[in-house]
Amino acid sequence: ETGVPEAFAGIYRTIAARPEAAEVDREEILSVVQRIEAEVQKGPQARLPTVERWLGNLETVAPDIFEQLIPVLAGPLKGVDPGVRTLAEKARRG
């Protein structure tokens, strides 16, 4: 099992290296990913409908980051509620 901060580190590197887009700035993407990270770290107290909504937003504004994040959330993350994995699997299937 990987810890959440370690699992998200690569995603943050990708965001930092991402070219600025006129439609969506890096800060907006970063904010969504940080909220997802903070929420999934709550373990069983994570608000799954909220995480699902944020994932939907991320898929819309930054599909490349969404595609990188889904396998992370679907993998074995230390202290993360199994419902998060289920959400990720559902999102992966579309």
Z-matrix of the N, CA and C atoms (Angstrom, degrees):
N
C 1 1.459
C 2 1.520 1 110.51
N 3 1.289 2 114.56 1 139.76
C 4 1.464 3 121.70 2 178.40
C 5 1.521 4 108.72 3 -103.21
N 6 1.314 5 116.56 4 146.57
C 7 1.452 6 120.15 5 173.56
C 8 1.517 7 110.16 6 -74.29
N 9 1.313 8 115.69 7 153.32
C 10 1.463 9 120.29 8 -177.87
C 11 1.532 10 112.32 9 -59.43
N 12 1.346 11 119.61 10 -48.52
C 13 1.474 12 118.10 11 -179.16
C 14 1.532 13 113.28 12 -58.22
N 15 1.332 14 116.36 13 -40.36
C 16 1.473 15 119.78 14 178.67
C 17 1.522 16 110.58 15 -65.01
N 18 1.323 17 116.26 16 -40.51
C 19 1.463 18 120.67 17 -178.16
C 20 1.528 19 111.70 18 -66.59
N 21 1.325 20 116.74 19 -32.88
C 22 1.459 21 120.97 20 -178.05
C 23 1.525 22 112.86 21 -85.25
N 24 1.316 23 118.50 22 -13.63
C 25 1.470 24 121.77 23 -175.40
C 26 1.531 25 112.07 24 -56.49
N 27 1.313 26 117.35 25 -44.38
C 28 1.466 27 120.78 26 -179.99
C 29 1.519 28 112.41 27 -64.59
N 30 1.316 29 115.97 28 -34.31
C 31 1.464 30 120.31 29 179.05
C 32 1.524 31 109.57 30 -66.94
N 33 1.329 32 116.16 31 -42.02
C 34 1.468 33 119.27 32 178.36
C 35 1.531 34 111.38 33 -65.03
N 36 1.324 35 117.21 34 -34.78
C 37 1.471 36 119.77 35 176.24
C 38 1.527 37 110.40 36 -64.73
N 39 1.323 38 116.51 37 -41.15
C 40 1.465 39 120.69 38 178.89
C 41 1.524 40 110.59 39 -63.56
N 42 1.329 41 116.80 40 -42.81
C 43 1.464 42 120.30 41 179.11
C 44 1.523 43 110.04 42 -61.79
N 45 1.329 44 117.15 43 -44.42
C 46 1.468 45 121.31 44 -179.14
C 47 1.524 46 111.78 45 -62.16
N 48 1.333 47 116.39 46 -34.14
C 49 1.461 48 120.81 47 -177.68
C 50 1.530 49 112.46 48 -87.04
N 51 1.309 50 116.53 49 -10.07
C 52 1.468 51 121.46 50 -176.21
C 53 1.526 52 110.01 51 -68.43
N 54 1.318 53 118.05 52 133.73
C 55 1.471 54 119.56 53 177.09
C 56 1.533 55 109.89 54 -66.72
N 57 1.296 56 115.69 55 146.85
C 58 1.464 57 120.04 56 177.38
C 59 1.525 58 109.25 57 -64.57
N 60 1.305 59 115.40 58 134.96
C 61 1.464 60 120.71 59 175.62
C 62 1.524 61 107.78 60 -110.04
N 63 1.285 62 116.46 61 146.58
C 64 1.465 63 120.50 62 -178.33
C 65 1.530 64 111.08 63 -63.77
N 66 1.324 65 116.56 64 -35.37
C 67 1.461 66 120.73 65 -174.74
C 68 1.534 67 112.60 66 -76.72
N 69 1.319 68 116.52 67 -39.99
C 70 1.463 69 120.67 68 -173.76
C 71 1.514 70 108.83 69 -135.74
N 72 1.318 71 116.11 70 124.18
C 73 1.454 72 117.19 71 179.12
C 74 1.528 73 111.32 72 -88.65
N 75 1.301 74 114.06 73 160.52
C 76 1.458 75 121.79 74 -177.97
C 77 1.530 76 111.81 75 -56.04
N 78 1.332 77 116.13 76 -38.42
C 79 1.469 78 120.58 77 -177.79
C 80 1.524 79 111.95 78 -61.81
N 81 1.322 80 116.60 79 -37.70
C 82 1.465 81 120.03 80 178.82
C 83 1.527 82 110.29 81 -65.11
N 84 1.316 83 116.42 82 -45.21
C 85 1.460 84 121.08 83 179.04
C 86 1.528 85 109.68 84 -62.97
N 87 1.311 86 115.93 85 -46.39
C 88 1.459 87 121.66 86 179.64
C 89 1.528 88 110.93 87 -57.74
N 90 1.306 89 116.82 88 -43.46
C 91 1.458 90 122.03 89 -179.65
C 92 1.530 91 111.58 90 -60.67
N 93 1.323 92 117.28 91 -44.86
C 94 1.464 93 121.30 92 -179.98
C 95 1.528 94 110.05 93 -64.01
N 96 1.328 95 117.08 94 -45.51
C 97 1.463 96 120.89 95 -178.81
C 98 1.535 97 110.45 96 -64.87
N 99 1.315 98 117.27 97 -40.41
C 100 1.471 99 120.21 98 178.19
C 101 1.521 100 111.34 99 -63.51
N 102 1.326 101 117.02 100 -39.59
C 103 1.473 102 119.67 101 177.79
C 104 1.518 103 110.92 102 -65.37
N 105 1.330 104 116.70 103 -40.95
C 106 1.468 105 120.12 104 177.83
C 107 1.527 106 109.22 105 -62.29
N 108 1.326 107 116.97 106 -46.87
C 109 1.472 108 120.49 107 -179.93
C 110 1.529 109 110.80 108 -58.66
N 111 1.316 110 117.38 109 -47.71
C 112 1.470 111 120.88 110 -178.54
C 113 1.522 112 111.12 111 -61.97
N 114 1.315 113 116.74 112 -39.82
C 115 1.463 114 120.22 113 -177.72
C 116 1.523 115 111.48 114 -69.66
N 117 1.335 116 118.25 115 -44.46
C 118 1.467 117 119.27 116 -177.61
C 119 1.526 118 111.54 117 -68.09
N 120 1.326 119 117.31 118 -23.30
C 121 1.465 120 120.14 119 178.02
C 122 1.532 121 112.20 120 -73.03
N 123 1.322 122 117.38 121 -9.35
C 124 1.469 123 120.98 122 178.81
C 125 1.522 124 112.32 123 -76.43
N 126 1.340 125 116.70 124 -2.57
C 127 1.460 126 120.30 125 178.82
C 128 1.515 127 111.31 126 62.93
N 129 1.335 128 117.13 127 -133.25
C 130 1.476 129 120.45 128 -177.37
C 131 1.535 130 113.70 129 -62.83
N 132 1.324 131 117.53 130 -17.92
C 133 1.462 132 120.50 131 179.14
C 134 1.537 133 112.60 132 -85.15
N 135 1.317 134 117.17 133 -2.29
C 136 1.470 135 120.51 134 179.76
C 137 1.525 136 109.42 135 -60.34
N 138 1.317 137 115.62 136 137.03
C 139 1.471 138 121.17 137 178.67
C 140 1.530 139 107.35 138 -87.57
N 141 1.321 140 115.27 139 97.64
C 142 1.469 141 120.78 140 -174.28
C 143 1.531 142 113.09 141 -62.29
N 144 1.334 143 119.81 142 -40.50
C 145 1.476 144 117.76 143 177.81
C 146 1.535 145 112.13 144 -61.34
N 147 1.316 146 116.20 145 -33.36
C 148 1.463 147 120.43 146 178.24
C 149 1.519 148 110.26 147 -68.29
N 150 1.321 149 116.52 148 -45.41
C 151 1.469 150 120.81 149 177.99
C 152 1.526 151 109.73 150 -60.25
N 153 1.311 152 116.39 151 -42.29
C 154 1.466 153 120.60 152 179.67
C 155 1.531 154 110.84 153 -61.66
N 156 1.322 155 117.50 154 -42.57
C 157 1.470 156 121.42 155 178.78
C 158 1.528 157 110.64 156 -63.60
N 159 1.342 158 116.02 157 -44.55
C 160 1.468 159 119.43 158 179.77
C 161 1.525 160 111.44 159 -63.94
N 162 1.341 161 116.21 160 -38.33
C 163 1.466 162 119.11 161 177.03
C 164 1.530 163 110.38 162 -62.16
N 165 1.324 164 116.63 163 -40.65
C 166 1.465 165 120.51 164 177.55
C 167 1.517 166 111.42 165 -61.91
N 168 1.338 167 115.89 166 -41.56
C 169 1.467 168 120.00 167 177.24
C 170 1.522 169 110.69 168 -62.44
N 171 1.328 170 115.69 169 -44.28
C 172 1.460 171 120.41 170 -179.15
C 173 1.527 172 110.83 171 -63.28
N 174 1.309 173 116.81 172 -40.10
C 175 1.469 174 120.50 173 179.43
C 176 1.531 175 110.32 174 -60.94
N 177 1.323 176 116.07 175 -35.59
C 178 1.463 177 120.93 176 -179.78
C 179 1.522 178 112.09 177 -72.95
N 180 1.340 179 117.04 178 -47.39
C 181 1.473 180 119.42 179 -172.78
C 182 1.528 181 114.35 180 -87.92
N 183 1.344 182 116.56 181 -26.50
C 184 1.470 183 119.49 182 -177.84
C 185 1.530 184 109.63 183 -147.41
N 186 1.323 185 117.06 184 72.93
C 187 1.462 186 119.36 185 -177.20
C 188 1.527 187 113.46 186 -58.07
N 189 1.330 188 117.57 187 -29.91
C 190 1.467 189 119.82 188 178.78
C 191 1.532 190 111.12 189 -65.60
N 192 1.317 191 116.90 190 -40.57
C 193 1.461 192 120.98 191 178.99
C 194 1.529 193 109.63 192 -71.59
N 195 1.314 194 116.43 193 -40.23
C 196 1.468 195 121.54 194 175.78
C 197 1.523 196 110.23 195 -55.21
N 198 1.340 197 116.50 196 -47.54
C 199 1.470 198 121.18 197 -178.83
C 200 1.531 199 111.74 198 -63.67
N 201 1.311 200 117.59 199 -28.97
C 202 1.464 201 121.10 200 177.57
C 203 1.528 202 111.02 201 -80.05
N 204 1.325 203 116.93 202 -33.84
C 205 1.462 204 121.20 203 -176.10
C 206 1.529 205 113.23 204 -76.36
N 207 1.313 206 117.60 205 -36.81
C 208 1.475 207 120.90 206 -175.03
C 209 1.534 208 112.46 207 -56.79
N 210 1.337 209 120.18 208 -48.41
C 211 1.468 210 118.54 209 178.38
C 212 1.532 211 112.52 210 -62.79
N 213 1.327 212 117.09 211 -31.18
C 214 1.465 213 120.64 212 177.75
C 215 1.525 214 109.33 213 -64.10
N 216 1.334 215 116.23 214 -47.88
C 217 1.465 216 120.17 215 -179.08
C 218 1.529 217 112.28 216 -69.34
N 219 1.320 218 116.84 217 -28.33
C 220 1.463 219 120.72 218 -179.95
C 221 1.525 220 112.01 219 -79.57
N 222 1.321 221 116.77 220 -14.71
C 223 1.459 222 121.12 221 -178.02
C 224 1.515 223 112.30 222 -84.59
N 225 1.319 224 115.56 223 178.56
C 226 1.467 225 119.97 224 179.82
C 227 1.531 226 111.30 225 -77.09
N 228 1.320 227 115.95 226 104.56
C 229 1.464 228 121.52 227 178.67
C 230 1.527 229 109.12 228 -110.85
N 231 1.304 230 115.37 229 130.05
C 232 1.458 231 121.78 230 -178.64
C 233 1.529 232 111.76 231 -61.36
N 234 1.338 233 116.16 232 125.21
C 235 1.456 234 121.53 233 173.68
C 236 1.521 235 115.77 234 78.34
N 237 1.317 236 117.50 235 7.62
C 238 1.466 237 120.51 236 -177.73
C 239 1.526 238 109.40 237 -96.55
N 240 1.318 239 115.20 238 136.39
C 241 1.459 240 121.52 239 179.95
C 242 1.535 241 110.39 240 -59.18
N 243 1.341 242 117.26 241 137.50
C 244 1.474 243 119.90 242 178.24
C 245 1.530 244 112.89 243 -58.13
N 246 1.319 245 117.23 244 -23.63
C 247 1.462 246 120.52 245 177.98
C 248 1.524 247 112.15 246 -62.13
N 249 1.326 248 116.68 247 -30.02
C 250 1.471 249 120.74 248 177.66
C 251 1.530 250 109.16 249 -65.61
N 252 1.314 251 116.02 250 -43.01
C 253 1.473 252 120.44 251 178.10
C 254 1.531 253 109.84 252 -61.01
N 255 1.332 254 116.20 253 -42.25
C 256 1.464 255 120.95 254 179.04
C 257 1.527 256 110.78 255 -61.81
N 258 1.335 257 116.61 256 -44.01
C 259 1.475 258 120.58 257 176.89
C 260 1.528 259 111.13 258 -58.75
N 261 1.326 260 115.88 259 -44.27
C 262 1.463 261 120.49 260 -179.00
C 263 1.525 262 110.90 261 -63.46
N 264 1.327 263 115.87 262 -42.48
C 265 1.474 264 119.65 263 178.55
C 266 1.540 265 110.30 264 -62.57
N 267 1.321 266 115.74 265 -41.49
C 268 1.469 267 120.81 266 177.97
C 269 1.525 268 110.31 267 -62.59
N 270 1.318 269 116.82 268 -44.33
C 271 1.470 270 121.35 269 179.72
C 272 1.534 271 110.90 270 -65.08
N 273 1.323 272 115.58 271 -36.54
C 274 1.469 273 120.22 272 -179.74
C 275 1.535 274 110.49 273 -63.71
N 276 1.321 275 115.38 274 -38.97
C 277 1.462 276 119.93 275 -179.77
C 278 1.521 277 112.13 276 -75.02
N 279 1.342 278 115.88 277 -17.63
C 280 1.466 279 120.06 278 179.66
C 281 1.478 280 109.92 279 85.77
